[in-house]
Amino acid sequence: MAIQITAVLCEGPHDVAFLVKIIKSEGFKNIDNLKISEFPTPIDLLLKSEVSKSNIEDLNLQEVRQALLPTNALLKDNKYLFFYSLGGDGKKNLRSKIVLDFLSFVPNNEEITVTPLDTSFSILYFFDSDEKGVESRVSELNKEIEEILNEKPFNSHKETKKIKDIKFGSFVFSGDDNNKGKLEDILLPLMVLNNEDIFSNAHHFLSDHFNDDRLFPLKMEIENDVLVEKRADKLKKKLKYDSSKSIIGTVGQLQKSGSSNVVCISQTDYLTLEKIRNNKKCQEIVSYLNDFLSV
């Protein structure tokens, strides 16, 4: 049976957690527990290369943490989905590296290849539209891909195009106006549904106790051989506050104490199978994914 390997490129871990939960509603199973050697070639070789980082002794801890590895993997009918959390839409170089890695796997008649027959490669992008709008996001993505492949793949999001034997697709998250917004505009209403009192109380807690001054972190410094603690006063040091992310983490503690938002999204019961199947936005994502994988 033919094997399809798809890299799903996301902005952050919350996107991955949300998408994995939605896609599992279509019968995909989690295969995170597989050993690297059990994944199909050549993705196993790519993962081994990233893990080993041949000159690892020359890397610092931060560089080791930045190994380009998927955070999750799903499988259904020989269709492998590898989810990457790339730390924001500005990480063009990381996304470009994955495209180039996949290009190197495409069989060339003039070269010996490690890629088995009947193996195909796909790359699927997920972005927030934010305040830029869907069209602007797609335009940015077109420029990014064109720099590598000399061809623009999309006229709009939710399209599919094959370039140099790699299938490309994109989906842009937006709110009710289908133009601007972000993942939380889809996720939060789903989580709030049937949990209105919990979220209302969490909202009041956050709004009552939020203090903008505390976004400037305390830092320890040595002054005149004495350890002192001072609050940062430069704007570039200010921590970022996102009320929607904070409320997810707050309500999640009722079920998964001490857990990150990723765990709160993926393992709590605020996002159920019934909600996913009855939500227009979720089903829009599912429908596009099914179409993308079947082309």
VOPAGU-2260 file (C-alpha; in pm, 1 decimal, decimal comma):
REM VOPAGU-2260
SITE   aa  ch    i         X         Y         Z
SITE  MET   A    0       0,0       0,0       0,0
SITE  ALA   A    1     124,1     350,0     -86,7
SITE  ILE   A    2     263,5     556,5     198,4
SITE  GLN   A    3     197,6     929,1     234,2
SITE  ILE   A    4     423,4    1131,9     464,6
SITE  THR   A    5     292,5    1476,4     560,0
SITE  ALA   A    6     466,2    1745,3     763,3
SITE  VAL   A    7     206,5    1961,9     938,5
SITE  LEU   A    8     374,1    2294,4    1013,3
SITE  CYS   A    9     215,9    2494,0    1296,5
SITE  GLU   A   10     297,4    2817,5    1474,5
SITE  GLY   A   11     293,9    2683,0    1828,7
SITE  PRO   A   12     222,9    2388,1    2059,0
SITE  HIS   A   13    -137,1    2498,6    2125,2
SITE  ASP   A   14    -212,7    2471,0    1754,0
SITE  VAL   A   15     -65,3    2121,4    1748,8
SITE  ALA   A   16    -263,4    2006,5    2053,4
SITE  PHE   A   17    -588,4    2140,0    1906,2
SITE  LEU   A   18    -530,5    1992,7    1560,6
SITE  VAL   A   19    -425,0    1652,7    1694,4
SITE  LYS   A   20    -744,6    1627,7    1899,2
SITE  ILE   A   21    -960,9    1728,6    1602,5
SITE  ILE   A   22    -788,8    1494,0    1358,7
SITE  LYS   A   23    -810,0    1199,7    1598,9
SITE  SER   A   24   -1188,6    1237,3    1567,6
SITE  GLU   A   25   -1141,7    1108,6    1210,6
SITE  GLY   A   26    -989,0     780,9    1325,5
SITE  PHE   A   27    -621,0     875,9    1319,4
SITE  LYS   A   28    -427,4     711,8    1601,3
SITE  ASN   A   29    -141,3     848,8    1804,0
SITE  ILE   A   30     193,9     685,0    1721,1
SITE  ASP   A   31     420,6     897,2    1940,2
SITE  ASN   A   32     532,8     581,0    2119,3
SITE  LEU   A   33     689,9     430,0    1806,5
SITE  LYS   A   34    1065,5     401,0    1797,1
SITE  ILE   A   35    1230,8     617,0    1531,7
SITE  SER   A   36    1346,3     303,7    1349,6
SITE  GLU   A   37     980,0     197,9    1315,9
SITE  PHE   A   38     882,5     501,3    1109,5
SITE  PRO   A   39     890,2     463,6     729,8
SITE  THR   A   40    1202,3     551,3     534,5
SITE  PRO   A   41    1314,8     820,8     469,5
SITE  ILE   A   42    1143,8    1004,8     757,4
SITE  ASP   A   43    1324,5     773,3     999,9
SITE  LEU   A   44    1658,0     887,9     856,5
SITE  LEU   A   45    1559,4    1253,1     890,9
SITE  LEU   A   46    1459,2    1205,8    1255,1
SITE  LYS   A   47    1778,4    1015,3    1333,6
SITE  SER   A   48    1981,7    1295,8    1180,6
SITE  GLU   A   49    1806,4    1559,5    1389,2
SITE  VAL   A   50    1841,6    1354,8    1707,4
SITE  SER   A   51    2208,7    1278,1    1657,3
SITE  LYS   A   52    2325,2    1623,1    1539,2
SITE  SER   A   53    2654,6    1473,1    1433,9
SITE  ASN   A   54    2861,0    1742,9    1608,6
SITE  ILE   A   55    2647,7    1751,9    1922,2
SITE  GLU   A   56    2952,7    1811,1    2141,3
SITE  ASP   A   57    2992,4    2149,0    1970,7
SITE  LEU   A   58    2635,0    2258,1    2042,6
SITE  ASN   A   59    2516,1    2449,3    2345,2
SITE  LEU   A   60    2203,9    2348,4    2539,2
SITE  GLN   A   61    1983,2    2596,9    2356,8
SITE  GLU   A   62    2092,7    2465,4    2016,2
SITE  VAL   A   63    2027,9    2106,1    2122,9
SITE  ARG   A   64    1674,9    2202,7    2228,3
SITE  GLN   A   65    1619,4    2349,8    1882,8
SITE  ALA   A   66    1655,8    2019,0    1700,6
SITE  LEU   A   67    1392,5    2018,5    1428,3
SITE  LEU   A   68    1176,0    1730,7    1549,9
SITE  PRO   A   69     799,1    1675,2    1532,1
SITE  THR   A   70     611,4    1702,0    1860,9
SITE  ASN   A   71     336,7    1454,6    1763,7
SITE  ALA   A   72     264,3    1190,6    1501,1
SITE  LEU   A   73     -63,1    1038,8    1381,0
SITE  LEU   A   74    -138,6     750,4    1145,0
SITE  LYS   A   75    -435,8     622,9     946,5
SITE  ASP   A   76    -436,8     399,8     636,4
SITE  ASN   A   77     -62,3     446,1     576,9
SITE  LYS   A   78    -102,7     823,1     595,2
SITE  TYR   A   79     154,7     959,6     840,9
SITE  LEU   A   80     111,4    1308,9     987,0
SITE  PHE   A   81     411,6    1463,9    1161,3
SITE  PHE   A   82     327,7    1781,8    1355,1
SITE  TYR   A   83     590,2    2052,4    1401,3
SITE  SER   A   84     560,2    2340,4    1647,8
SITE  LEU   A   85     790,6    2602,6    1501,0
SITE  GLY   A   86     752,8    2887,2    1747,6
SITE  GLY   A   87     564,3    3149,0    1547,8
SITE  ASP   A   88     495,0    3253,6    1192,7
SITE  GLY   A   89     830,9    3432,2    1173,3
SITE  LYS   A   90    1027,9    3106,5    1173,1
SITE  LYS   A   91    1060,6    3098,6     794,4
SITE  ASN   A   92    1403,9    2936,5     800,9
SITE  LEU   A   93    1279,7    2633,7     994,2
SITE  ARG   A   94     987,2    2582,2     759,6
SITE  SER   A   95    1213,8    2623,2     459,3
SITE  LYS   A   96    1450,9    2359,9     595,6
SITE  ILE   A   97    1167,6    2106,8     614,2
SITE  VAL   A   98    1071,4    2183,3     254,3
SITE  LEU   A   99    1431,5    2133,1     143,1
SITE  ASP   A  100    1458,5    1808,7     342,2
SITE  PHE   A  101    1145,2    1674,3     173,1
SITE  LEU   A  102    1274,3    1784,9    -166,9
SITE  SER   A  103    1586,8    1578,7    -108,6
SITE  PHE   A  104    1368,9    1269,1     -60,1
SITE  VAL   A  105    1187,4    1300,7    -393,3
SITE  PRO   A  106    1330,8    1032,4    -625,8
SITE  ASN   A  107    1549,9    1159,2    -906,7
SITE  ASN   A  108    1597,8     940,7   -1213,9
SITE  GLU   A  109    1965,7    1028,7   -1223,4
SITE  GLU   A  110    2042,4     946,5    -859,5
SITE  ILE   A  111    2016,3     654,9    -621,8
SITE  THR   A  112    1744,4     725,5    -365,7
SITE  VAL   A  113    1662,5     584,4     -23,2
SITE  THR   A  114    1293,7     655,5     -76,6
SITE  PRO   A  115    1085,2     339,3    -131,4
SITE  LEU   A  116     850,3     318,7    -425,8
SITE  ASP   A  117     491,8     439,3    -369,7
SITE  THR   A  118     600,9     694,4    -108,2
SITE  SER   A  119     469,8    1048,1    -146,8
SITE  PHE   A  120     543,2    1368,2      44,6
SITE  SER   A  121     318,0    1653,3     152,6
SITE  ILE   A  122     356,4    1974,6     350,5
SITE  LEU   A  123      55,9    2137,6     516,9
SITE  TYR   A  124      77,0    2482,6     677,5
SITE  PHE   A  125    -147,3    2613,9     956,0
SITE  PHE   A  126    -135,9    2984,9    1046,4
SITE  ASP   A  127    -339,2    3233,2    1249,4
SITE  SER   A  128    -474,8    3512,8    1033,0
SITE  ASP   A  129    -442,2    3756,7    1328,4
SITE  GLU   A  130    -518,8    4112,3    1217,7
SITE  LYS   A  131    -358,2    4062,9     877,1
SITE  GLY   A  132    -644,0    3863,7     728,9
SITE  VAL   A  133    -647,2    3537,5     537,1
SITE  GLU   A  134    -543,9    3685,9     201,0
SITE  SER   A  135    -238,2    3855,2     348,8
SITE  ARG   A  136    -128,5    3534,5     522,7
SITE  VAL   A  137    -159,1    3338,1     201,0
SITE  SER   A  138      40,2    3604,6      15,2
SITE  GLU   A  139     320,0    3580,6     273,3
SITE  LEU   A  140     324,7    3203,2     246,7
SITE  ASN   A  141     336,0    3220,5    -133,6
SITE  LYS   A  142     644,7    3444,3    -116,9
SITE  GLU   A  143     810,8    3207,0     127,5
SITE  ILE   A  144     754,3    2900,3     -89,1
SITE  GLU   A  145     840,7    3086,2    -410,0
SITE  GLU   A  146    1185,7    3169,0    -269,6
SITE  ILE   A  147    1257,3    2795,6    -257,0
SITE  LEU   A  148    1062,8    2653,6    -550,8
SITE  ASN   A  149    1023,5    2952,9    -786,8
SITE  GLU   A  150     649,1    2900,8    -795,1
SITE  LYS   A  151     352,5    3035,9    -599,5
SITE  PRO   A  152     121,4    2751,9    -492,3
SITE  PHE   A  153    -194,5    2922,6    -362,5
SITE  ASN   A  154    -463,6    3167,4    -469,2
SITE  SER   A  155    -637,6    3125,9    -133,5
SITE  HIS   A  156    -613,5    2900,4     169,1
SITE  LYS   A  157    -769,0    2552,0     168,5
SITE  GLU   A  158    -610,3    2481,8    -170,0
SITE  THR   A  159    -381,3    2197,5    -274,8
SITE  LYS   A  160    -101,9    2214,6    -529,4
SITE  LYS   A  161     181,2    1980,5    -623,2
SITE  ILE   A  162     519,9    2136,7    -696,4
SITE  LYS   A  163     822,5    1921,6    -779,8
SITE  ASP   A  164     633,7    1610,7    -665,0
SITE  ILE   A  165     557,5    1755,3    -322,1
SITE  LYS   A  166     196,5    1834,2    -236,3
SITE  PHE   A  167     142,1    2168,7     -60,3
SITE  GLY   A  168    -160,7    2289,1     133,6
SITE  SER   A  169    -252,2    2565,4     376,2
SITE  PHE   A  170    -522,6    2647,9     627,7
SITE  VAL   A  171    -555,1    2984,8     800,4
SITE  PHE   A  172    -739,4    3005,3    1134,1
SITE  SER   A  173    -991,9    3288,1    1157,9
SITE  GLY   A  174   -1288,8    3395,0    1367,9
SITE  ASP   A  175   -1655,1    3431,3    1281,2
SITE  ASP   A  176   -1583,9    3675,2     997,0
SITE  ASN   A  177   -1370,5    3405,6     822,3
SITE  ASN   A  178   -1096,2    3659,8     768,2
SITE  LYS   A  179    -924,3    3779,1    1086,4
SITE  GLY   A  180    -856,0    3604,9    1414,9
SITE  LYS   A  181    -659,9    3318,9    1565,3
SITE  LEU   A  182    -682,9    2964,4    1691,9
SITE  GLU   A  183    -831,4    3072,6    2026,8
SITE  ASP   A  184   -1128,7    3224,3    1841,4
SITE  ILE   A  185   -1224,3    2868,5    1749,2
SITE  LEU   A  186   -1098,4    2687,7    2057,6
SITE  LEU   A  187   -1232,4    2902,8    2341,7
SITE  PRO   A  188   -1602,4    2904,0    2242,0
SITE  LEU   A  189   -1582,7    2524,7    2215,1
SITE  MET   A  190   -1429,7    2491,6    2560,1
SITE  VAL   A  191   -1673,9    2739,1    2716,4
SITE  LEU   A  192   -1978,6    2552,8    2581,1
SITE  ASN   A  193   -2150,4    2369,3    2871,5
SITE  ASN   A  194   -1884,8    2511,9    3108,1
SITE  GLU   A  195   -2002,4    2872,0    3120,9
SITE  ASP   A  196   -1989,1    2914,6    3500,7
SITE  ILE   A  197   -1633,0    2780,5    3523,3
SITE  PHE   A  198   -1506,3    3013,8    3253,3
SITE  SER   A  199   -1696,4    3312,6    3390,7
SITE  ASN   A  200   -1539,7    3268,3    3732,9
SITE  ALA   A  201   -1194,6    3215,7    3579,7
SITE  HIS   A  202   -1238,2    3533,7    3377,2
SITE  HIS   A  203   -1328,2    3732,9    3689,5
SITE  PHE   A  204   -1028,2    3591,8    3875,5
SITE  LEU   A  205    -788,8    3693,9    3597,9
SITE  SER   A  206    -937,1    4040,6    3546,4
SITE  ASP   A  207    -952,7    4112,8    3920,8
SITE  HIS   A  208    -592,3    4017,6    3986,1
SITE  PHE   A  209    -412,8    4116,3    3665,7
SITE  ASN   A  210    -145,3    4379,3    3724,0
SITE  ASP   A  211      41,1    4511,9    3421,7
SITE  ASP   A  212     338,4    4616,9    3636,1
SITE  ARG   A  213     408,3    4253,3    3723,0
SITE  LEU   A  214     475,4    4176,9    3357,3
SITE  PHE   A  215     815,3    4332,6    3416,5
SITE  PRO   A  216     999,9    4035,2    3569,0
SITE  LEU   A  217    1213,0    4032,4    3881,0
SITE  LYS   A  218    1577,9    3951,6    3818,0
SITE  MET   A  219    1869,5    3880,1    4050,1
SITE  GLU   A  220    2190,5    4074,9    3998,0
SITE  ILE   A  221    2521,7    4124,0    4174,5
SITE  GLU   A  222    2581,5    4484,9    4279,0
SITE  ASN   A  223    2889,8    4574,4    4478,9
SITE  ASP   A  224    2933,2    4208,5    4570,9
SITE  VAL   A  225    2576,7    4195,1    4703,8
SITE  LEU   A  226    2295,5    3990,2    4553,5
SITE  VAL   A  227    1994,9    4213,4    4486,3
SITE  GLU   A  228    1662,9    4163,4    4317,0
SITE  LYS   A  229    1524,4    4425,1    4079,7
SITE  ARG   A  230    1224,9    4448,9    3852,4
SITE  ALA   A  231    1307,9    4499,9    3483,5
SITE  ASP   A  232    1217,3    4845,6    3353,1
SITE  LYS   A  233    1277,7    4809,8    2979,0
SITE  LEU   A  234     984,4    4744,7    2749,9
SITE  LYS   A  235    1169,7    4473,4    2557,2
SITE  LYS   A  236    1195,5    4272,2    2881,4
SITE  LYS   A  237     821,8    4289,1    2947,7
SITE  LEU   A  238     643,9    3954,2    2955,8
SITE  LYS   A  239     356,2    3893,5    2716,4
SITE  TYR   A  240       7,0    3852,5    2860,3
SITE  ASP   A  241    -264,4    3680,6    2656,1
SITE  SER   A  242    -596,8    3658,4    2837,2
SITE  SER   A  243    -728,0    3373,9    2620,9
SITE  LYS   A  244    -420,4    3159,5    2687,1
SITE  SER   A  245    -433,3    3244,5    3056,4
SITE  ILE   A  246    -795,2    3140,0    3092,6
SITE  ILE   A  247    -727,8    2803,7    2925,7
SITE  GLY   A  248    -446,9    2734,7    3170,8
SITE  THR   A  249    -661,8    2845,6    3464,7
SITE  VAL   A  250    -962,8    2622,1    3395,8
SITE  GLY   A  251    -735,4    2333,7    3301,7
SITE  GLN   A  252    -601,6    2314,4    3657,6
SITE  LEU   A  253    -937,7    2176,5    3771,6
SITE  GLN   A  254    -850,3    1850,8    3595,1
SITE  LYS   A  255    -476,4    1850,8    3517,7
SITE  SER   A  256    -298,8    2018,2    3806,6
SITE  GLY   A  257      32,2    2176,1    3715,3
SITE  SER   A  258     -11,3    2106,4    3345,9
SITE  SER   A  259      65,7    2332,4    3050,9
SITE  ASN   A  260    -199,4    2465,7    2814,1
SITE  VAL   A  261    -101,0    2194,0    2567,1
SITE  VAL   A  262    -204,7    1927,6    2817,2
SITE  CYS   A  263    -517,3    2122,3    2917,6
SITE  ILE   A  264    -627,8    2131,0    2553,6
SITE  SER   A  265    -543,3    1771,6    2471,9
SITE  GLN   A  266    -645,9    1589,2    2790,4
SITE  THR   A  267    -927,5    1776,2    2966,6
SITE  ASP   A  268   -1296,0    1730,9    2882,8
SITE  TYR   A  269   -1361,0    2090,6    2771,7
SITE  LEU   A  270   -1313,3    1977,0    2410,3
SITE  THR   A  271   -1520,7    1665,2    2341,6
SITE  LEU   A  272   -1583,3    1448,3    2038,1
SITE  GLU   A  273   -1944,4    1566,9    2023,4
SITE  LYS   A  274   -1837,8    1931,7    2020,6
SITE  ILE   A  275   -1582,0    1867,7    1747,3
SITE  ARG   A  276   -1834,4    1689,4    1527,0
SITE  ASN   A  277   -2097,2    1961,8    1573,7
SITE  ASN   A  278   -1870,2    2261,2    1523,3
SITE  LYS   A  279   -1859,6    2424,6    1180,8
SITE  LYS   A  280   -1498,7    2545,1    1211,2
SITE  CYS   A  281   -1370,3    2206,0    1328,1
SITE  GLN   A  282   -1547,7    2030,3    1046,4
SITE  GLU   A  283   -1405,5    2281,7     799,6
SITE  ILE   A  284   -1057,0    2175,9     911,4
SITE  VAL   A  285   -1147,1    1805,3     898,1
SITE  SER   A  286   -1303,6    1836,8     553,1
SITE  TYR   A  287   -1002,3    2018,8     411,7
SITE  LEU   A  288    -759,9    1767,4     561,8
SITE  ASN   A  289    -952,3    1474,3     415,7
SITE  ASP   A  290    -958,2    1641,3      74,5
SITE  PHE   A  291    -588,0    1725,9      98,0
SITE  LEU   A  292    -486,2    1369,0     184,0
SITE  SER   A  293    -705,0    1214,3     -84,9
SITE  VAL   A  294    -573,5    1417,0    -378,5
